[in-house]
Amino acid sequence: MAVAVDLFPKSILRKSAIKAMSIASQSEQHLRDKIDVNDMNSDLSRACKQGRVKEAMQMLHAMDCHGVPVDSSTYASLLQAFVNKKALLEGKLLHTHMIQRVLEPDTYLKNKLLILYAKCGSVVDARRVLDQMSERNVMSWTVMIVAYSRHDHNEEVFYLFYQMKRAGIKPNEFTFASILSSCAHMGDLEKGKEIHEEVIRGGFESYAFVQNALVDMFAKCRELEFARHVFDKIPEPDVVSWNTMMAGYAQNGQLVEALKLFEIMPERNVVSWNAMITGCAQNGYFEEALDLFWQMPEPNVVSWTAIIASYARQGYGQEALRFYCKMRQSGVRPNKITFASLLPACANLGSLEQAKEIHEEIIRSGFQYDANVENALVDMYAKCGSIDNALIVFDKMPKRDLVSWNVMIAAYAQSGYVEKALKVFWKMPIRDVVSWNAMITGYAQNGYHDEALKLLWEMPEQDVISWNAVIAGYAQAGHTEDALKLFQQMLLASVKPNAETFAVALPVCSDLAALEEGREIHEVIITSGYRCDAFVGSALVDMYSKCGCLENAQRVFDNIHCRDVVLWTAMIVGYAIHGCAKEALDLFEGMLQLGMNPNHVTFLGVLSACCHAGLVDDGRQYFVLMSKHYHITPVMEHYSCMVDLLGRAGRLDDAQELIKKMPVEPGVTVWGSLLGACRIHKNIELGEYAAERLFELDPENPSPYVQLSNIYATAGMWNDIEKVRKMMKAGRLKKNPGCSWLVVGKQVYAFAVGDS
């Protein structure tokens, strides 16, 4: 027997008490005089349809007080009103009322309950209603399938779909549209094709929203030919069809095809513009995205957020913040995705003050408890150097998901608190591969490469990210031989390397001049089916160059058609370090003719080429070109190169003058270049001055003492040589012995002068 429950909370009853009593007193006599029950039900239903929900609730309470029966259609009207208002609490109370007053609601009414719970996001309650239904029709199953699909519970979607068919219920067009949506989210092409066949057999292929769902499914499964085939068969595609096909092209990086569709669309809506803007922004066509944005009739929050996110991804934090300010000035209110996109921009800037300002705006906007925003806040505060604020946000989270724990581990690790990161790691209720990788990366990046390796062996299931972190940790610590061994172990463990693996392993071969190992890695790149892009190509060019194989480096360079500035620079530097100045400078000029903008490393390679070839005037011109035309501020390495260029040519006065004009204090490399030039040209006085500066800046380095001693030896100044030796002895400095590597089989052996 059902327990009696008040229909409405006390707060609602207090507000409606006077009106309810008034209605009750006015209608009491009429009720006693056998007032028409149908009229009262009709009035209540009419109030629901007109959106007068509060009044309808008061009328229901009056009817309830006087025992006036409520019919099924009136309950349905009330439930629909609650659906429209997304009033879950009131809907649950009405459900309780129905249980008390109606012995067994019919299927129609139960379907209305299903719709209420599904639309209000209460999937558990909806499933409970479905499980308790003795009779289910196609609507019952479909409402539940749609609810699961919208919440990405894809396994439940297919379970119910197969149960529905076993029960002898044929799916309708709405069922198929939801099933196809789940296939799209899962990226399951095989299931998608199976459902497509069922759609054809069932005769639902002509329904517009089923066709759109098919286009979306094929596009998200990266089968654009199938998607276009379905799209082309639609007799009169609507704007949703056009948007779906266009977004499919954009999401798969086929911007040219997407733009073609965008241009020929018979009509565009805000979704069309946003699909194109987002597609361009996410595929690296930022200028095009920005042009489209300014052409858009009325940009909305999605449009603004796409540009903000793109700025943030490219590391342009200040521009992202400026664009956000323009958005606010235009009257467009940010949503939680805007803030989740903006916070990484603040993190990149590292400005704690700006970070706090944005956090305050998030609180004012009411998004402070959104999981994605909270996680981004933790990451932002950590990158702004405020681990305390990161911890405050983490501790205040009402519900921490796996991402939250992983972000906190990464936050501690990035801030150098590895032990605290480890405590959070072991405290986690559940760990995934991301958790292990965050901890391994934390150890590796903070110099604890042995601990990172130990954790790698303890890891339940290693992936490429785990191996990359450990290999990079050993490489960065200078343990290049161990890094190379780990790469070979990774291959033996059947873990397929990715671009990041190659970008770490190839420089290790460069450092060891291990040409054979480098060639083997190149072979792995080819046999694994990896398309050698500019990113990996640059590492290959650098490796072959440093191992003395310029022909192989040039061959790799020639085979990559889409070249970026890093790849051009790697090839230029490769020629420069081998003294091939003409080839290096010809490449540089070719790069400029193609409209490619050089960066500061490119100019370093160019100046180095000029230095090796003694092209003083050319070097000076390029040095001026760098700052005047390309607005690249010279850094210490550029000045070192110029001092070396001038010094080798015997223009020591010019070199000294350049040092005096430097906007920053000259560093070790600058004085080292000058000292080297003084040794070549036997300039004792200037050599002594340069050496003294080096003694101050790098007192533990024996090299300047040795070079000064060589200058004295050339001049026959034996007493001064003895003074330098005494200085080295007093400072306990020894000349570093030369070191070489020898590769025998798969083993790398290092040996120094004097080893046997």
Salt bridges, closest charged atoms under 4 A:
GLU28 OE2 - ARG32 NH2 2.45
ASP43 OD1 - ARG46 NH1 2.87
GLU55 OE2 - ARG52 NH1 2.97
ASP64 OD1 - HIS97 NE2 3.17
ASP64 OD1 - ARG101 NH2 2.86
GLU104 OE2 - LYS110 NZ 2.68
ASP125 OD2 - LYS92 NZ 3.22
ASP125 OD1 - ARG128 NH1 2.71
ASP131 OD1 - ARG127 NE 3.10
ASP152 OD1 - HIS185 ND1 3.20
GLU156 OE1 - ARG127 NH1 2.98
ASP188 OD2 - LYS191 NZ 3.85
GLU198 OE2 - LYS165 NZ 2.80
GLU205 OE2 - HIS196 NE2 3.45
GLU205 OE2 - LYS233 NZ 3.90
ASP216 OD1 - LYS220 NZ 3.32
ASP232 OD1 - ARG228 NE 2.99
GLU257 OE2 - LYS260 NZ 3.52
GLU361 OE1 - ARG328 NH1 2.89
ASP370 OD1 - LYS336 NZ 3.68
ASP379 OD2 - LYS383 NZ 3.30
ASP395 OD1 - ARG400 NH2 3.81
GLU458 OE2 - LYS454 NZ 2.89
GLU516 OE2 - ARG519 NH1 3.12
GLU520 OE1 - LYS746 NZ 2.49
ASP542 OD1 - LYS546 NZ 3.40
ASP586 OD2 - LYS582 NZ 2.84
ASP644 OD1 - ARG648 NE 3.08
ASP654 OD2 - ARG620 NH2 3.77
ASP654 OD2 - ARG651 NE 3.12
GLU696 OE2 - ARG693 NH2 3.03
